């Protein structure tokens, strides 16, 4: 394994495991509460409708803009800033009696009234039936991914480690969704792709740590489970720093310069990288210790050969 730096002394990562795990529980409860009450701000991909992105030449007063859009065509429109005070996003619900082109034209009339130099950057339309199908297929994709991962870790690891990895995975998904719910960030197909990427990233990080924990339980005969886990995490820290660091450089670049189309994707990845990295230690590994993992559980099962219990024959 590539070593960016060498740590001679074992770092006691689990010293702060209890308070950090408590913080994780609070985050999960807050996320579930927000998802139950506020829900998710579904994007156009899932709800259907028309999105119009406008770029004004000067900062725009949203209340004044909403006042100009009091027309039948723009009824129910959601107006919000998008990235800056000059960029505005208008979301229009699907109307059976009014075409999308007419709704867009009405928005442009209102915008031109405030600023003659306003630029229409993009217009997107998704039908309600398409949006419903995308929501169903997206939820099914996440569910299938989690079930396949559950089957994989059940075969790969002892059940205490498998339970820890599944708990960490659920923690990462719930907290990431919770942040999107609390802040009411738009959840579209790119965010769903980011969420699936977070699932894979988090699982990979946990498996690397678990493999080293399993090896060290067999090599280190004297040592408590906490000591073995601390040694294992310290040994994999160089790899974690390299992987997380290089990934963060790319994701931050996408977040800052990637444009509006992949802003949600980059946001989901940023959240997932931070949450997934610490959950490998303070959710997955700590839960395995609390479930009583020890060296005996890592020992390979001895298969008794047929006839081994018979008295050997003498000639």
ZIWO-V603541 format. One record per pair of residues at least 24 apart in sequence whose C-alpha atoms are under 6 Angstrom apart, sorted by the first residue. I is the first residue (numbers start at 1). J is the second residue. Records with the same first field share a line. If there is no record, write none. Layout:
BEGIN
I=J / J
END
This chain:
BEGIN
3=238
4=238
10=231
12=230
13=230
17=282
21=282
28=175
31=175 / 178
34=182
35=181
39=181
40=181
41=184 / 186 / 187
42=186 / 187
43=186 / 187 / 188
45=131 / 188
46=131 / 132 / 134 / 135
47=131
48=126 / 127 / 128 / 131
49=92 / 93 / 94 / 125 / 126
50=91 / 92 / 124 / 125
51=90 / 91 / 123 / 124
52=89 / 90 / 122 / 123
53=88 / 89 / 121 / 122
54=87 / 88 / 119 / 120 / 121
55=86 / 87 / 118 / 119
56=86 / 118
58=86
59=85 / 86
60=86
68=110
69=110
73=103
160=288
161=288
164=284 / 287 / 288
165=284
168=279 / 283 / 284
172=275 / 276
190=265
191=264 / 265
194=265 / 268 / 269
198=272
202=276
206=280
217=295
225=294
END
